[in-house]
Structures are given as structure tokens and as C-alpha cells.
Amino acid sequence: MIFEKDINTLEETQALAMRLAELVEPQYTVTLEGDLGAGKTTFTQSFAKGLGVKRTVNSPTFTIMKQYVGRIPLNHLDVYRLEDSDEDLGWEEIFYGDAVTVVEWAHLIQEDLPEERLAIEIIRIDETKRKFVLKPIGEKYVRLCKELLK
């Protein structure tokens, strides 16, 4: 099952991310794919805000992962630099601990991702317009998408 959502403004992207943050629980995993500049980090910043994170959220490109405190702890991973790496960063603790996890460039660690997750592809249409393609993998993520987009 695939869900699509057309977004016309930055504010709509922010609202979608904040609404998703209201619905997630610990051990949820959200993966983000999209070209450079598609809005992955912007989406994550609003998601963090929706979780009540007070710190500035920026892309952890050089550190791989940053953790934030909010209603639920947030693990924010940017695995762009892990391409062709067999590094085990303790995926079990990251994905199955007490946090929700957002992974940018998730296809690079496909084999390490939880079986069930919400995969989001952000397609850049123009400067402000985006198409969000949500692919829930697992029944709880299907329910999440239905609630998110109603």
C-alpha cells in the first residue's frame, strides 16, 4: 500500500512532519529518501519540534547520528557517508530502544533497517512543491499513515 501527499508550501511540510510526530511511539522508524535539497532535514527539524525537542536540529552528516530529548527521544541518522561500509553502529539499540528513529539516505543501510518501518520518499517538484510518497511496511505503519493523512 502506498500513500501520496502533494505539498505546496514549506508550512505544509512542517505541518505534516509535526502531525507525524504526534502519532509515533518509541521504536518507530521513519526513513527519508530524496535528492539533495528535497527537504529531508527540514522535515526532520519539524518532526523534532513536534516531539518537543528544544535543541537546534541539523543534519548529522559527519557524525552519522545525533540524539535529542523530547516527548520521545529522537535518534536522527544521516547515513550518507556509510555507503559501501560494513560498519555495525549498534543498530539493535538504535532501532529497538526507547527512541523514535529518523534515517536519511536509508537505502544505504537497507539490510540493517527494521523489517517494519515507514519509508518516505520526498520528490522535489519545484522550489516549494513536493510530493511525499509514504510506503508503510507493517500493519502499525499502515494505520499510522491512515491517521496521518485523514
C-alpha positions as CSV (number, residue, x, y, z in Angstrom):
1,M,0.0,0.0,0.0
2,I,1.3,3.4,-0.9
3,F,0.0,6.8,0.1
4,E,0.8,10.1,-1.6
5,K,0.5,13.7,-0.4
6,D,1.1,16.7,-2.5
7,I,2.7,19.6,-0.6
8,N,2.6,23.1,-1.9
9,T,4.4,25.1,0.8
10,L,7.1,24.8,3.4
11,E,4.4,25.3,6.1
12,E,2.5,22.2,4.8
13,T,5.7,20.2,5.0
14,Q,6.2,21.4,8.6
15,A,2.6,20.6,9.5
16,L,2.8,17.1,8.1
17,A,6.0,16.4,10.0
18,M,4.6,17.8,13.2
19,R,1.5,15.7,12.9
20,L,3.5,12.6,12.3
21,A,5.5,13.4,15.5
22,E,2.2,13.4,17.4
23,L,1.4,9.9,16.3
24,V,4.6,8.0,16.7
25,E,5.7,5.9,19.6
26,P,9.1,4.5,20.8
27,Q,10.7,2.1,18.4
28,Y,9.0,3.6,15.4
29,T,11.4,4.1,12.4
30,V,10.9,6.6,9.7
31,T,13.2,6.5,6.7
32,L,13.6,9.5,4.4
33,E,14.8,9.4,0.8
34,G,15.1,12.2,-1.7
35,D,17.6,14.2,-3.7
36,L,19.8,16.8,-2.1
37,G,17.6,19.8,-1.3
38,A,14.4,17.7,-1.3
39,G,13.6,18.6,2.3
40,K,14.7,15.6,4.4
41,T,16.4,17.6,7.1
42,T,13.7,20.3,7.0
43,F,11.1,17.5,7.6
44,T,13.2,16.1,10.4
45,Q,13.5,19.5,12.1
46,S,9.7,19.9,12.1
47,F,9.3,16.3,13.3
48,A,11.6,17.0,16.2
49,K,9.7,20.2,17.0
50,G,6.5,18.1,17.1
51,L,8.2,15.8,19.6
52,G,9.0,18.8,21.8
53,V,12.8,18.9,21.0
54,K,14.2,22.2,22.2
55,R,17.7,22.0,20.7
56,T,18.6,23.0,17.1
57,V,18.3,20.0,14.8
58,N,20.7,19.9,11.9
59,S,21.9,17.1,9.7
60,P,24.3,14.7,11.4
61,T,26.2,14.1,8.1
62,F,29.7,13.9,9.6
63,T,28.7,12.4,12.9
64,I,26.2,9.8,11.5
65,M,23.8,10.2,14.4
66,K,22.5,12.8,16.8
67,Q,20.2,12.2,19.7
68,Y,17.6,14.6,21.0
69,V,15.4,14.8,24.1
70,G,11.6,15.3,23.5
71,R,8.3,13.7,24.4
72,I,10.0,10.6,23.0
73,P,13.8,10.6,22.5
74,L,14.8,11.1,18.8
75,N,17.6,9.4,17.0
76,H,18.4,11.3,13.8
77,L,20.7,9.4,11.4
78,D,22.2,10.6,8.2
79,V,23.9,7.5,6.8
80,Y,25.1,9.2,3.5
81,R,28.7,8.6,4.5
82,L,28.2,4.9,5.2
83,E,27.9,3.9,1.6
84,D,29.9,0.7,1.0
85,S,30.6,0.3,4.7
86,D,30.0,-2.8,6.7
87,E,30.1,-0.8,10.0
88,D,27.8,-2.0,12.7
89,L,26.9,1.0,14.7
90,G,24.7,-0.9,17.2
91,W,21.6,-0.9,15.1
92,E,19.7,-3.1,17.6
93,E,20.0,-0.4,20.3
94,I,19.2,2.4,17.9
95,F,16.1,0.9,16.4
96,Y,14.7,-1.1,19.3
97,G,15.5,1.2,22.3
98,D,13.2,3.8,23.8
99,A,13.5,6.3,20.9
100,V,11.9,7.0,17.6
101,T,14.4,7.0,14.8
102,V,14.6,9.0,11.6
103,V,17.1,7.8,8.9
104,E,18.1,10.0,6.0
105,W,19.5,8.1,2.9
106,A,18.2,4.8,4.5
107,H,18.7,2.8,1.3
108,L,22.4,2.7,2.1
109,I,21.8,0.6,5.2
110,Q,18.8,-1.3,3.8
111,E,19.9,-4.7,5.3
112,D,20.2,-3.1,8.8
113,L,16.8,-1.4,8.9
114,P,13.9,-2.9,11.0
115,E,11.6,-5.1,8.9
116,E,8.7,-2.8,9.7
117,R,9.0,1.0,9.2
118,L,7.6,4.0,7.4
119,A,9.5,4.7,4.3
120,I,9.0,8.3,2.9
121,E,10.3,9.5,-0.4
122,I,10.3,13.2,-0.9
123,I,10.1,14.2,-4.6
124,R,11.1,17.9,-5.3
125,I,8.7,19.3,-7.9
126,D,9.9,23.0,-7.7
127,E,11.2,25.5,-5.1
128,T,8.2,24.9,-2.7
129,K,6.2,22.0,-4.1
130,R,7.0,18.4,-3.0
131,K,5.3,15.0,-3.4
132,F,5.5,12.8,-0.4
133,V,5.3,9.1,-1.2
134,L,4.7,7.1,2.0
135,K,5.3,3.4,2.0
136,P,4.2,1.8,5.2
137,I,5.9,-1.6,5.9
138,G,3.9,-3.3,8.6
139,E,0.3,-3.0,9.8
140,K,1.0,-0.4,12.5
141,Y,2.6,1.8,9.9
142,V,-0.4,1.4,7.6
143,R,-2.6,2.5,10.5
144,L,-0.2,5.4,11.1
145,C,-0.4,6.6,7.5
146,K,-4.2,6.4,7.5
147,E,-4.4,8.5,10.7
148,L,-1.7,10.9,9.4
149,L,-3.5,11.6,6.1
150,K,-7.1,11.7,7.2
